[in-house]
């Protein structure tokens, strides 16, 4: 039997839970992709929030200390030449790769070259990683959990350096074959890929961060577009103990006939379910508020609330420091996000708040 398939030989109860999770995730996927196709403007704000959470959480899991607010400030005024701390270097590296994946996932294949290129970009600004950036490890390493008090705990041993190339080649070939053949559900394939990648730990450093980036890449490539708008990394940070326990449950029987990924697969799929619930809540908040408003647009909303119905000319007179073109764009955005509605045409158009 295929060694990978053997690890997926679930007991009856696990199989039922897996099927239930997949059904829920795929049902949401279909609904969300309709939302995505409408290109709601405020989705950009959801992605921005999720990106900051992802960068902060994924680097903190590995021992960094930057808060989400510090990540936000860093991204807003980043100057590469001023990245002095390792935490800042890792955060900007993660940000760069995440953006590469978001913008180019359709064209990034699951291959040795691309995985190594992503690793190189991830550690691009990390001066201490110059020697092993973008190449497989040549020294043994371990999966280590980092805790807030600075302590570490070895979770499990990993593939020895001389076996990494062959094991990674086998994993990459199997993953691509399964995704092309579609004989296994893609979520099962993605879940197993991540488990195997972490078990091999092919690079000297950055494996945990890269595994989470590859999770995003594989989900996007398989049309789970919602993953851009909610942070998987943040959920893992919050459930770090369960995350490591799920990995260790399979690892305890590594390279034996008894190795199973039951707990890991359930953790992976149920985490996606939890992310969907989070995204639904965030999306409902945005719909209730009518999307994201910047400070200028909030003032426009306040003006309309106090003076409705209003004309564009009323707005121009009340905000003389803002150009008419900017105000027109704001009104159009607020209409698109169903915050306001217009009645009439051309100069006779008036604006009122939309009833929710």
Order of alpha helices (4+ residues) and beta strands (2+ residues): alpha-alpha-alpha-alpha-alpha-alpha-beta-beta-alpha-alpha-alpha-alpha-alpha-alpha-alpha-alpha-alpha-beta-beta
